[in-house]
Amino acid sequence: LDGWIAYDIATAQFVFFDSTVPAWSFLVSRGIPLIESSVDFSIDSIHNGAKVVIPDGLSPGIVVTISLFGSNALSNDHTTTIVNLNSNAATIEMEVGSPQDILLLFPDGPVAGVTIDQYGSVTLTKVSSTTWLVVGSGVTAI
């Protein structure tokens, strides 16, 4: 149907259906950086406003770490979206070391971390110097 959007695993890009062509075409990202990550990583300034895609075929799933307040110079409006295409769950966790840093899962509240199932997607937003909010689908508290 016209306007449908899908993710093309072969090209690692989003596509949309245009009935006037008729064909699937690449979706312009509207300036949103697309980062593909096949390895564990820590949220950094390059991820602000970006969509991070974890490709399939990785074993085990990757770990995304949110650095502690003391070592994290990210702004309080930092936002990153993570899409997990891997058949193994991805994990998001706070760096170990400070009881003041908090990860909030909507609507559950404080959690130690979360897992993102295959085809799950989350948005991480830093809402204060020590607090991050996680909102998404296919997400489980750990």
Buried (B, 14 or more C-beta within 10 A) or exposed (E): EEEEEEBEEEEEEBBBBEEEEEEBEEBEEEEEEEBEBEEEBEBBEEBBBBBBBBBEEBEEBBBBBBBBBEEBEBEEEBBBBBBBBBEBBBBBBBBEEEEEBBBBBEEEEEBEBBBBBBBBBBBBBBBEEBBBBBBBEBBBBE
